[in-house]
Each structure stands twice: as C-alpha cells, then as structure tokens.
C-alpha cells in the first residue's frame, strides 16, 4: 500500500465507496472506515497502520 488509491481499493473490497467532493472530508471518512474494519478484525494490524499513515500524510499535504 503506497497511496490513497490503495486505501480506497481496500475499502472497495468491503463495499465502501467514499466520494463527497470534499477531499479532507473524504480522508476523514476513510479513517473512520479503516478503524471500523480493524476493530472488526477484517484487516490486519499492518494494513491498518499503513492506511492510517497514508491518510495522515495526505491530510497534512493538503493543509500546507
């Protein structure tokens, strides 16, 4: 997993499609969905941590 697209592909596997037109809002929704998938043990710890890091970096990049 290297970018936001890869995170979207993980979410897509579980039937979650996020697009509201607001990039920051989309990233926040993705974080919530990834957290839920991790809590329900649908994704491994490594995938969870990578996804969170990618989303955090993208959010930081957009705020600059």
JOCORLIN-V915691 format. One record per residue. N is the residue number from 1. SS is DSSP state (H for helix, E for strand, C for the rest). OMEGA is omega in degrees with one decimal (* if undefined). NEAR is the number of other C-alpha atoms within 12 Angstrom. Layout:
((N,SS,OMEGA,NEAR) (N,SS,OMEGA,NEAR))
This chain:
((1,C,-175.0,19) (2,C,-176.3,19) (3,C,-176.6,20) (4,H,177.8,27) (5,H,178.6,19) (6,H,176.9,19) (7,H,178.0,35) (8,H,179.5,28) (9,H,175.3,21) (10,H,179.6,29) (11,H,-179.9,30) (12,H,177.6,18) (13,H,-178.4,15) (14,C,174.7,18) (15,C,-179.4,12) (16,C,177.0,20) (17,C,-176.9,19) (18,C,171.1,28) (19,C,179.9,17) (20,C,-176.3,13) (21,C,178.3,9) (22,C,-172.9,13) (23,H,179.3,20) (24,H,177.9,22) (25,H,177.8,18) (26,H,179.9,23) (27,H,178.9,34) (28,H,176.7,25) (29,H,178.3,25) (30,H,177.5,37) (31,H,-179.9,30) (32,H,-179.6,21) (33,H,178.1,30) (34,H,177.8,38) (35,H,178.8,25) (36,H,178.8,19) (37,H,178.7,25) (38,H,179.6,23) (39,H,179.5,14) (40,C,177.5,14) (41,C,175.3,14) (42,C,176.9,19) (43,C,-178.9,23) (44,C,179.7,18) (45,H,-178.6,17) (46,H,178.1,15) (47,H,-179.8,24) (48,H,-177.6,29) (49,H,178.1,20) (50,H,180.0,25) (51,H,179.6,36) (52,H,179.3,30) (53,H,179.4,23) (54,H,-178.6,27) (55,H,178.3,35) (56,H,179.0,22) (57,H,179.9,19) (58,H,179.6,26) (59,H,178.3,24) (60,H,179.3,15) (61,H,-178.5,13) (62,H,-179.2,14) (63,H,-178.4,10) (64,C,*,7))
